[in-house]
Amino acid sequence: MSGFETLMFAAAMGGTVLETAGAMADADARRKIARNNAKMVQNEASEEARQASAAGRRLTSKAKVRAGASGLSVDGSALDVIAELEAEGEFNARSAIYRGRVRYDNFKAEEKNAKRAKYVALASGIAKLGTTALTAGMPIGGGEAAAATSSGTNLHALPNAGGL
């Protein structure tokens, strides 16, 4: 291998290593972002559920106070309204938790895919390095090895016979 070929081989190997390292770093960064987003969504859903539950309790308390202030006993239709408000508050809290869980699961799947992409980048880089190493001995351009046929005849050594 000539000095130029050695230099080109080293450049190809170095480029492959840098490309692989970059792809792995990108996948790792995407994994970390997805993990942080999943935690953030989980916290937001918990807070939203807490607020929805508190809002339901406030509405229920207001309804009880209004019913009592108007001289009505807290039974019958007023009690039905209060129960409905409590159920709505609970539903809103559970809905917030469910929506948060769906978003959380999506981010966790994204995190898992990014982790897988990191290993795929590593395997791809190793394969590229292997290919580069295996092809390092091949001549650049149309050297003698490229001109040889399967019978071993060097076409460059033959006289020009009918445009060959």
Secondary structure, 3 states (H helix, E strand, C coil): CCHHHHHHHHHHHHHHHHHHHHHHHHHHHHHHHHHHHHHHHHHHHHHHHHHHHHHHHHHHHHHHHHHHHCCCCCCCHHHHHHHHHHHHHHHHHHHHHHHHHHHHHHHHHHHHHHHHHHHHHHHHHHHHHHHHHHCCCCCCCCCHHHHECCCCCEHHHCCCCCCC
